Amino acid sequence: MSICIPTYNRCNYLTDLLNSLIIQFEKNTALSDLIKIYISDNASTDSTASLCKKYSRFHYFEYSKNETNIGAARNIYKCCQWGNGKYRWVIGDDELLEDGSLEYIIEILNKINPGLFINNDHKYNSRLKLPKQYNSFRDFAKATIKSGNPHMLLAHTLITSNIFRSDCFISAFAFLKLTDTLYAHMYGIVKGINENNASVFITEKKTIHVRDQRAETIITEEKFSNGLGMHWVDYLSWLKSELNLPKLNIKKALKCQPTFEEKVRYNIFRFTNKIKKYFK
């Protein structure tokens, strides 16, 4: 498995993440032959390079620094293609891993060979009966709708949530979406899962830990309405059409659970007038 971490000027957060990874490698030395860690530094100006140099002594660690800042979306796209592992896991630099999660994940991947493994955030309630393996992404999407929580389709767009089989990422399709969305990785993953008739597994075990104090992101109502919100709507609309999901209620999916992205403040009802055409 290739663990790929896009980062930019978040040395303190990255330090914590790398420590949470290295601790697990030290507890189970066999992991070093099964997993490789890649860092894609998006031309950081802080001490990220010095930090990563300290980890260069590990044979399973590789660091690369972009000559210029290519933007977050393109750096994530780069990570989605990096490494030669059967599986790829792009982890946000301000996330943390639960203790023992790597050993557990490798065990599941080897056992059932899913196209997509969806991690479980310790705070998020998917309302699905877990663990569960779905035969297709469409079956997974239909289950979220039936559970009354189609928001799960947005919750797992967090890059850290998804461990995907390398052959189930359609790079060219994701590239086409790069200039239009923040979620190019999801278009590439879903398209790949669909074309390969691959399964989706969601674990009941808490594998990732989304911090209470994450890297600062300021999302105003205007920024949400003109950017993030419309990217969500476009992605859900594409899913609805691509996977033939007539019962997918986009308005309901957009209504975040209180425990999800608690730092994002916006009034969804002011936003709905702008996208009401999608709610027919």
C-alpha positions in Angstrom: 0.0 0.0 0.0 1.2 3.5 -0.8 0.3 6.2 1.8 0.6 9.6 0.1 0.4 12.8 2.0 0.0 16.2 0.3 1.2 19.0 2.5 1.9 22.8 2.5 3.2 24.8 5.4 1.8 22.6 8.1 4.9 21.3 9.7 3.5 21.0 13.2 0.4 19.0 12.0 2.6 16.8 9.7 4.9 16.0 12.6 1.9 14.6 14.6 0.7 12.6 11.6 4.0 11.1 10.8 4.6 10.2 14.5 1.2 8.4 14.5 2.3 6.4 11.5 5.9 5.6 12.6 4.7 4.4 16.0 2.6 1.7 14.2 5.6 0.7 12.1 7.7 0.3 15.2 5.1 -1.9 16.9 4.8 -4.1 13.8 8.0 -4.1 11.8 6.4 -6.2 9.1 4.4 -3.1 8.0 7.6 -1.6 6.6 7.6 -4.2 3.8 4.0 -3.7 3.0 3.5 0.1 3.2 5.5 3.0 1.8 5.0 6.6 2.9 5.2 9.4 0.3 5.2 13.1 1.1 4.3 15.6 -1.7 5.4 19.0 -0.4 3.7 21.8 -2.3 6.6 24.2 -2.2 6.4 24.8 1.6 8.3 27.8 3.0 8.3 26.5 6.6 10.5 23.7 8.1 8.6 20.9 6.3 11.7 19.9 4.3 13.9 19.8 7.4 11.3 17.6 9.2 11.1 15.2 6.3 14.9 14.9 6.1 14.8 13.4 9.6 12.6 10.6 8.3 14.7 9.9 5.2 16.6 7.2 7.2 13.5 4.9 6.9 13.5 2.8 3.7 9.7 3.1 3.4 9.8 6.9 3.4 10.0 9.1 0.3 9.9 12.9 0.1 9.3 15.2 -2.9 9.1 18.9 -3.1 7.3 20.7 -5.9 9.3 23.5 -7.5 6.3 25.7 -7.3 2.9 25.6 -5.5 0.7 23.7 -7.9 -2.5 24.2 -5.8 -4.1 21.8 -3.4 -6.3 20.0 -5.9 -3.4 19.2 -8.2 -1.2 18.1 -5.4 -3.9 15.7 -4.2 -4.2 14.5 -7.8 -0.5 13.9 -7.9 -0.7 11.8 -4.7 -3.6 9.7 -6.1 -1.2 8.5 -8.8 2.0 8.1 -6.8 3.5 4.9 -5.6 3.3 1.4 -7.0 1.3 -0.2 -4.2 -1.8 -2.2 -5.0 -3.7 0.3 -2.8 -3.3 4.0 -2.4 -4.3 6.1 0.6 -4.1 9.9 0.4 -4.0 11.3 3.9 -4.6 14.9 4.8 -1.6 16.3 6.6 -3.7 17.5 9.6 -5.3 14.1 10.3 -4.3 11.4 12.7 -4.5 7.6 12.7 -6.0 5.5 15.4 -3.6 3.2 17.1 -3.4 -0.2 15.3 -5.3 1.0 12.3 -2.6 0.1 9.7 -2.4 -3.5 10.8 -6.1 -3.8 10.7 -6.5 -2.2 7.3 -3.8 -4.4 5.7 -5.6 -7.4 7.1 -9.0 -6.4 5.6 -7.5 -5.4 2.2 -5.8 -8.8 1.9 -8.8 -10.7 3.0 -11.6 -9.2 0.8 -9.8 -7.2 -1.9 -12.3 -4.3 -2.1 -12.0 -1.6 -4.8 -12.6 1.0 -2.1 -12.1 0.8 1.7 -13.9 3.7 3.5 -12.4 4.6 6.9 -14.4 5.4 10.0 -13.9 8.8 11.6 -14.3 8.5 15.4 -16.9 11.3 15.5 -19.1 10.6 12.5 -22.3 8.5 12.6 -22.9 7.1 9.1 -26.2 5.4 10.3 -25.2 2.3 8.4 -24.9 -1.1 9.9 -21.2 -1.7 10.0 -19.0 -3.4 9.0 -20.4 -3.8 5.5 -19.2 -4.8 2.1 -21.3 -3.5 -0.9 -21.0 -5.1 -4.3 -20.8 -1.8 -6.0 -20.6 2.0 -5.3 -24.2 2.2 -6.4 -25.2 -0.3 -3.7 -23.3 1.8 -1.2 -25.0 5.0 -2.3 -28.4 3.4 -2.2 -27.8 2.2 1.3 -26.9 5.8 2.5 -30.2 7.0 0.9 -32.2 4.2 2.6 -30.5 4.9 6.0 -31.8 8.5 5.8 -28.2 9.9 5.7 -27.3 10.6 2.1 -24.8 13.1 3.6 -22.5 10.1 4.0 -21.8 10.5 0.3 -20.3 13.9 1.1 -18.7 13.0 4.4 -16.4 10.4 2.8 -15.2 12.9 0.2 -12.6 13.8 2.9 -9.5 12.5 1.1 -8.3 10.6 4.2 -11.5 8.6 4.2 -10.7 6.6 1.1 -8.3 3.8 0.5 -8.7 2.8 -3.2 -7.2 0.0 -5.3 -4.8 1.5 -7.8 -6.6 0.0 -10.8 -9.8 1.6 -9.6 -8.7 5.2 -10.1 -9.4 6.6 -13.6 -6.7 9.2 -13.7 -7.7 10.8 -17.0 -11.3 11.4 -15.9 -10.1 12.9 -12.6 -7.8 15.2 -14.6 -10.7 16.4 -16.6 -12.4 17.5 -13.4 -9.4 19.3 -11.9 -10.3 22.8 -13.0 -13.9 22.5 -12.1 -14.1 20.9 -8.7 -12.4 20.3 -5.3 -13.3 16.6 -5.6 -11.5 15.4 -8.7 -10.2 12.5 -6.7 -13.8 11.3 -6.0 -14.7 11.4 -9.7 -11.7 9.3 -10.5 -12.4 6.8 -7.7 -16.1 6.4 -8.3 -15.6 6.1 -12.1 -12.9 3.4 -11.5 -15.0 1.5 -9.0 -17.9 1.5 -11.4 -15.9 0.4 -14.5 -14.2 -2.4 -12.6 -17.3 -3.7 -10.9 -15.4 -3.4 -7.6 -16.8 -3.6 -4.1 -16.9 -1.0 -1.4 -16.1 -1.9 2.2 -16.9 0.4 5.2 -15.3 -0.5 8.5 -16.9 -0.3 11.9 -13.5 0.1 13.5 -12.4 3.6 14.2 -9.4 4.0 11.9 -8.9 7.7 11.5 -9.1 10.6 14.0 -10.2 13.9 12.7 -8.8 16.5 15.1 -11.0 18.9 17.0 -8.4 21.6 16.2 -7.5 21.1 12.5 -5.5 23.3 10.3 -7.2 26.7 10.0 -9.6 27.1 7.1 -11.8 30.1 6.8 -15.0 29.3 4.9 -17.4 32.2 4.7 -21.0 32.0 3.5 -20.0 33.6 0.2 -17.1 31.2 -0.3 -19.4 28.3 0.5 -22.1 29.4 -1.9 -19.8 30.2 -4.8 -17.3 27.4 -4.3 -17.5 24.4 -1.9 -21.3 24.2 -1.9 -21.5 24.2 -5.7 -18.8 21.6 -5.9 -20.9 19.4 -3.6 -24.0 19.9 -5.7 -22.1 19.2 -9.0 -20.6 16.0 -7.5 -24.0 14.7 -6.1 -25.7 15.6 -9.4 -23.1 13.6 -11.3 -23.5 10.7 -8.9 -27.3 10.8 -9.3 -27.0 10.6 -13.1 -23.9 8.3 -13.4 -25.2 5.7 -10.9 -28.9 6.1 -11.7 -30.0 7.2 -8.2 -33.4 8.9 -8.7 -34.1 8.8 -4.9 -30.9 10.8 -4.1 -32.2 14.0 -2.4 -29.4 16.5 -2.9 -30.9 19.0 -0.5 -31.0 16.4 2.3 -27.5 15.3 1.6 -26.2 18.9 1.8 -27.5 19.3 5.4 -24.4 18.5 7.4 -24.6 16.6 10.6 -23.6 18.8 13.6 -20.5 16.7 14.3 -19.2 16.9 10.7 -16.8 19.8 9.9 -17.8 21.7 13.0 -15.5 24.6 12.1 -17.4 25.3 8.9 -20.2 27.9 9.6 -22.8 28.6 7.0 -26.6 28.7 6.7 -27.6 26.0 4.2 -31.1 27.4 3.8 -29.8 30.7 2.3 -27.9 28.6 -0.1 -30.8 26.4 -1.3 -32.4 29.1 -3.4 -29.3 29.3 -5.5 -29.5 25.5 -6.3 -33.2 24.8 -6.1 -33.3 23.6 -9.7 -31.5 20.4 -8.4 -34.2 19.6 -5.9 -37.0 18.7 -8.3 
